[in-house]
């Protein structure tokens, strides 16, 4: 399945919140060297109970709004 994700970086806590039309993911990491994207993948994998390899960013590698694909484990 593909989901819309809004990423908030440099947050005080890490969480995944379901919103109308998608998800908001808060990560502590700064948006440098792909660290925020790695944190997003890790959090979404934990949230959906799938391995990290089943989560991939399809669109939006360098922007706040992303489309993420989650494949069944």
Secondary structure, DSSP 8 states (H G I E B T S, - for coil): -EEEEEEE-S-SS-EEEEETTEEEEE-SS-SSTTHHHHHHHHHHHHHHT--GGGEEEEE-TTSSEEEEEE---
